[in-house]
Amino acid sequence: MIALASDHGGFELKNAIKTLLDELALPYKDFGTDNAAPCDYADYAAPAARTVASGDCDRGLLFCGTGAGMNCAANKVRGIRCVVCSDCFTAEMSRAHNDANMLALGGRVVGVGLARQIVKIWLETPFSGDERHKRRISQIAALEAAPTLRVGLRSLPLNAEP
């Protein structure tokens, strides 16, 4: 199951990608928005990301004007490795090397044709399973889990030197 979410800037592109998912016979759950009225991306990215992080959905596709806002919001959910893509190579490598579990696309950045290619590549590319990439993903998970200490305006892991 694929989690989908968009704000108003990505609403049209999300609907175009739903057509692709239907063609590929891939089930999805749409977390909204359901129209092009202005709305806040985090309100839609968060529940989609939580569903992917919990394992209720296998992966997620997010859409906003640039992909950046949805990406930032999704990556605040522990266990999410969301990537913004506007090219096919990044889509492939984000799966093969980073085991990205969410993809964010910009409705004002990529056209429907390119978005379809990116999504198809991203969905079809498996994680390589290479030990060096597993190690790096474990390092990302450790960063998420590390407690932080507030020092002035910056936060540091408790085991880091200021």
C-alpha positions as CSV (number, residue, x, y, z in Angstrom):
1,M,0.0,0.0,0.0
2,I,1.3,3.4,-1.0
3,A,0.5,6.5,1.2
4,L,-0.2,9.6,-0.8
5,A,-0.5,13.2,0.4
6,S,-0.4,16.7,-1.1
7,D,-1.0,20.3,-0.4
8,H,-2.7,22.6,-2.9
9,G,0.6,23.1,-4.9
10,G,0.9,19.3,-5.5
11,F,-2.8,18.4,-5.8
12,E,-2.9,18.1,-9.6
13,L,0.3,16.1,-9.8
14,K,-0.9,13.8,-7.0
15,N,-4.0,13.1,-9.1
16,A,-1.9,12.4,-12.2
17,I,0.2,9.9,-10.2
18,K,-2.9,8.2,-8.9
19,T,-3.6,7.3,-12.6
20,L,-0.1,5.7,-12.8
21,L,-0.7,3.7,-9.6
22,D,-4.0,2.5,-11.0
23,E,-2.2,1.4,-14.3
24,L,0.4,-0.4,-12.2
25,A,-2.4,-2.0,-10.0
26,L,-0.8,-0.6,-6.9
27,P,-3.1,0.1,-4.0
28,Y,-2.9,3.5,-2.3
29,K,-4.4,5.5,0.5
30,D,-4.8,9.2,-0.1
31,F,-4.4,11.4,3.0
32,G,-5.5,14.5,1.2
33,T,-5.8,17.3,0.3
34,D,-8.9,16.7,-1.9
35,N,-8.9,20.1,-3.6
36,A,-6.6,23.0,-4.7
37,A,-7.6,25.4,-1.9
38,P,-4.6,26.7,0.0
39,C,-3.6,24.5,2.9
40,D,-0.6,23.6,5.0
41,Y,1.6,20.7,3.8
42,A,2.5,19.4,7.3
43,D,-1.1,18.7,8.0
44,Y,-1.1,16.1,5.2
45,A,2.6,15.0,5.2
46,A,2.5,14.0,8.9
47,P,-0.3,11.4,8.8
48,A,1.1,9.8,5.6
49,A,4.6,9.6,7.1
50,R,3.3,8.1,10.3
51,T,1.5,5.4,8.3
52,V,4.7,4.6,6.5
53,A,6.8,4.6,9.7
54,S,4.3,2.3,11.4
55,G,4.5,-0.2,8.5
56,D,0.8,0.2,7.7
57,C,1.9,1.5,4.3
58,D,5.0,0.3,2.5
59,R,6.1,3.6,1.0
60,G,4.8,7.1,0.5
61,L,4.5,9.7,-2.2
62,L,4.2,13.4,-1.3
63,F,3.4,16.4,-3.5
64,C,3.6,20.1,-2.9
65,G,4.8,23.1,-5.0
66,T,8.5,22.2,-4.8
67,G,8.5,18.9,-2.8
68,A,10.7,20.6,-0.2
69,G,8.0,21.4,2.4
70,M,6.5,17.9,2.3
71,N,10.0,16.5,2.5
72,C,10.9,18.6,5.6
73,A,7.7,17.7,7.4
74,A,7.9,13.9,6.6
75,N,11.5,13.7,7.7
76,K,10.5,14.8,11.2
77,V,8.8,11.5,11.7
78,R,11.2,8.9,13.1
79,G,11.9,6.1,10.6
80,I,11.2,8.2,7.5
81,R,13.8,8.6,4.9
82,C,12.1,11.0,2.4
83,V,13.9,12.4,-0.6
84,V,12.9,15.2,-3.0
85,C,13.5,14.2,-6.6
86,S,13.3,16.0,-9.9
87,D,15.3,13.5,-11.9
88,C,15.4,9.8,-12.5
89,F,19.0,9.1,-11.3
90,T,18.3,10.5,-7.9
91,A,15.1,8.5,-7.7
92,E,17.0,5.3,-8.4
93,M,19.9,6.0,-6.1
94,S,17.7,7.1,-3.2
95,R,16.1,3.6,-3.3
96,A,19.2,1.6,-4.1
97,H,21.6,3.3,-1.7
98,N,19.4,5.1,0.9
99,D,16.3,2.8,1.0
100,A,14.2,5.9,0.9
101,N,10.7,5.1,2.0
102,M,9.0,8.3,0.9
103,L,9.4,10.4,-2.2
104,A,8.5,14.1,-2.5
105,L,7.8,15.8,-5.9
106,G,7.2,19.4,-6.7
107,G,4.0,20.0,-8.8
108,R,5.6,23.3,-9.9
109,V,8.9,21.7,-10.7
110,V,8.4,18.5,-12.6
111,G,5.8,17.9,-15.3
112,V,3.5,14.9,-15.3
113,G,5.6,12.9,-17.9
114,L,8.8,13.2,-15.9
115,A,7.0,12.7,-12.6
116,R,5.5,9.4,-13.9
117,Q,9.0,8.2,-14.9
118,I,10.5,9.2,-11.5
119,V,7.8,7.5,-9.5
120,K,7.9,4.3,-11.6
121,I,11.7,4.1,-11.2
122,W,11.5,4.8,-7.5
123,L,8.8,2.2,-6.9
124,E,10.5,-0.5,-9.0
125,T,14.1,0.0,-7.6
126,P,14.9,-2.3,-4.7
127,F,17.3,-1.4,-1.9
128,S,20.7,-2.9,-2.8
129,G,21.2,-4.4,0.6
130,D,24.9,-3.6,0.4
131,E,26.6,-3.6,3.8
132,R,28.0,-0.1,3.4
133,H,24.5,1.3,2.6
134,K,23.0,-0.6,5.5
135,R,25.7,0.9,7.8
136,R,24.8,4.4,6.6
137,I,21.1,3.9,7.1
138,S,21.9,2.6,10.7
139,Q,23.8,5.9,11.2
140,I,20.8,7.9,10.2
141,A,18.6,5.9,12.6
142,A,21.2,6.6,15.4
143,L,21.0,10.3,14.7
144,E,17.2,10.1,15.1
145,A,17.5,8.2,18.4
146,A,20.3,10.4,19.9
147,P,19.2,12.6,22.8
148,T,20.2,16.2,22.3
149,L,21.5,18.9,24.7
150,R,20.5,22.5,24.1
151,V,23.6,24.7,23.9
152,G,22.8,28.3,23.0
153,L,21.0,28.2,19.6
154,R,22.2,24.8,18.6
155,S,21.4,21.3,19.7
156,L,24.2,18.7,20.1
157,P,24.1,15.0,20.7
158,L,24.9,14.4,24.4
159,N,28.1,12.6,23.4
160,A,29.3,15.4,21.1
161,E,31.7,18.1,22.1
162,P,30.4,21.7,21.8
